[in-house]
Amino acid sequence: MKKIYHGPTPSTGFFGQLRFLEVYRCNQIKNIFSANLLLAIKRLEHLHVQYCSSLKEIVGGENEDEVPDDHSCLLPQLKTLQLWDLRSLTSFYKGDIPISCPLETIVVRGCRNLKKFPLAPQTASHLQTFKAETDWFNELEWADQSHKEIFQPFFEEA
């Protein structure tokens, strides 16, 4: 599988009802969501991505202009994010604006090339657990160093 969806912006029919998405061992996929698909997935609550060896970014497109400017609206219902063994993953999306979503659980394992994890400080108001390898968490490049301090109390070794 190379793409989850290819084509014009989908209607909110099927994609608009999607609440749980697990992407497992899709070794040819480069990104999970195109900007077009992202516009239709407003109710997604749980995203689990595991063992996708070629995955570069979660949200991507042919060029940077395709990713919406307002990153605060990306995945507005997302509560659980699990990223496991994605050795080629380098970014959540192309950009530095933090994402604000009601994440309760974050699990990141085996994503050593993911250097930036663009979380807005307000995400911490819902967060219960942030599991990751200690070295990875400590080496993250935060937009502002105070963001690390905000998320530190939720951190657990994965």
C-alpha positions as CSV (number, residue, x, y, z in Angstrom):
1,M,0.0,0.0,0.0
2,K,1.4,3.4,-1.0
3,K,-1.5,5.7,-0.1
4,I,-4.5,5.5,2.2
5,Y,-6.5,7.6,-0.3
6,H,-5.7,9.2,-3.7
7,G,-7.9,11.7,-5.4
8,P,-9.8,14.9,-4.8
9,T,-11.0,15.9,-1.3
10,P,-13.3,13.1,-0.2
11,S,-16.8,13.8,1.1
12,T,-17.2,13.4,4.8
13,G,-19.2,10.2,4.3
14,F,-17.0,7.3,5.2
15,F,-14.0,9.3,6.2
16,G,-16.1,11.7,8.2
17,Q,-17.2,8.8,10.5
18,L,-13.7,7.4,11.0
19,R,-12.8,7.3,14.7
20,F,-10.0,4.7,14.8
21,L,-7.2,4.1,12.3
22,E,-4.4,1.6,12.6
23,V,-1.7,1.5,9.9
24,Y,0.4,-1.6,10.3
25,R,3.4,-2.8,8.2
26,C,2.7,-0.6,5.2
27,N,6.3,-0.5,4.1
28,Q,5.7,1.6,1.0
29,I,3.6,4.4,2.5
30,K,5.4,7.8,2.8
31,N,2.7,9.7,4.7
32,I,-0.5,8.7,6.4
33,F,-2.7,11.7,5.5
34,S,-2.6,14.0,2.5
35,A,-3.9,17.5,3.1
36,N,-7.0,16.6,1.1
37,L,-7.8,13.5,3.2
38,L,-7.1,15.4,6.4
39,L,-9.9,17.8,5.6
40,A,-12.4,14.9,5.7
41,I,-11.1,13.2,8.9
42,K,-12.4,15.4,11.7
43,R,-13.7,12.8,14.1
44,L,-10.6,10.6,14.3
45,E,-9.9,9.8,18.0
46,H,-7.2,7.1,17.8
47,L,-4.3,6.8,15.5
48,H,-1.9,3.9,15.8
49,V,1.0,3.6,13.2
50,Q,3.4,0.7,13.5
51,Y,6.3,-0.8,11.6
52,C,6.0,1.3,8.4
53,S,9.6,1.4,7.4
54,S,9.3,4.1,4.6
55,L,7.0,6.5,6.5
56,K,8.5,10.0,6.4
57,E,5.7,12.1,8.0
58,I,2.2,11.7,9.3
59,V,0.7,14.6,7.4
60,G,2.2,15.3,4.0
61,G,1.6,16.1,0.4
62,E,3.4,16.7,-2.8
63,N,4.5,20.1,-1.5
64,E,4.3,22.1,1.7
65,D,1.5,24.4,0.4
66,E,-0.9,21.5,0.6
67,V,-0.8,21.3,4.4
68,P,-3.4,23.6,5.9
69,D,-2.0,26.8,7.5
70,D,-4.1,26.4,10.7
71,H,-2.4,23.4,12.3
72,S,-4.6,23.8,15.4
73,C,-7.4,22.2,13.5
74,L,-5.5,19.1,12.4
75,L,-7.1,16.1,13.9
76,P,-9.3,18.1,16.3
77,Q,-10.7,15.0,18.2
78,L,-7.5,13.0,18.4
79,K,-7.1,11.4,21.9
80,T,-4.6,8.6,21.4
81,L,-1.5,8.7,19.2
82,Q,0.8,5.7,19.1
83,L,3.9,5.7,16.8
84,W,6.0,2.5,17.0
85,D,9.1,1.5,15.1
86,L,8.9,4.1,12.4
87,R,12.6,4.4,11.6
88,S,12.2,6.8,8.7
89,L,9.7,9.1,10.4
90,T,11.3,12.6,10.5
91,S,8.3,14.9,11.1
92,F,4.6,15.0,12.0
93,Y,4.2,17.5,9.2
94,K,6.3,20.1,7.4
95,G,6.1,23.1,9.6
96,D,6.9,24.4,13.1
97,I,3.5,25.6,14.3
98,P,2.4,23.4,17.3
99,I,-0.7,21.3,17.0
100,S,-3.4,21.6,19.6
101,C,-5.6,18.5,20.0
102,P,-7.2,16.8,23.0
103,L,-4.5,14.1,23.3
104,E,-4.8,11.9,26.4
105,T,-2.2,9.3,25.5
106,I,0.9,9.6,23.4
107,V,3.2,6.6,22.9
108,V,6.4,6.9,20.8
109,R,8.8,4.0,20.4
110,G,11.5,3.3,17.9
111,C,11.2,6.7,16.1
112,R,14.7,8.0,16.6
113,N,14.7,10.2,13.5
114,L,11.7,12.1,14.7
115,K,13.4,15.2,16.2
116,K,10.5,17.6,16.4
117,F,7.1,16.7,17.9
118,P,5.0,19.9,17.5
119,L,2.7,19.9,20.5
120,A,1.0,23.0,21.7
121,P,1.2,23.7,25.5
122,Q,-2.6,23.5,25.7
123,T,-2.5,19.8,24.7
124,A,-1.2,19.1,28.2
125,S,-4.6,20.0,29.7
126,H,-6.0,16.7,28.4
127,L,-2.8,14.6,28.6
128,Q,-2.6,11.7,31.0
129,T,0.4,9.7,29.6
130,F,3.3,10.5,27.4
131,K,5.3,7.2,27.0
132,A,8.6,7.2,25.0
133,E,12.2,6.3,25.3
134,T,14.0,8.6,27.7
135,D,16.8,9.4,25.3
136,W,14.4,10.3,22.5
137,F,12.3,12.6,24.8
138,N,15.4,14.3,26.2
139,E,16.8,15.0,22.7
140,L,13.6,16.4,21.2
141,E,13.9,19.8,19.6
142,W,11.0,21.8,21.2
143,A,9.7,25.1,19.6
144,D,10.2,26.6,23.0
145,Q,12.2,24.9,25.9
146,S,9.3,25.7,28.3
147,H,7.2,23.2,26.3
148,K,9.4,20.4,27.4
149,E,8.9,21.4,31.0
150,I,5.1,21.4,30.5
151,F,5.1,17.8,29.1
152,Q,7.8,16.4,31.5
153,P,5.3,15.5,34.3
154,F,3.4,13.2,32.0
155,F,6.5,11.4,30.7
156,E,7.0,7.7,31.4
157,E,9.7,5.4,30.0
158,A,8.3,3.2,27.3
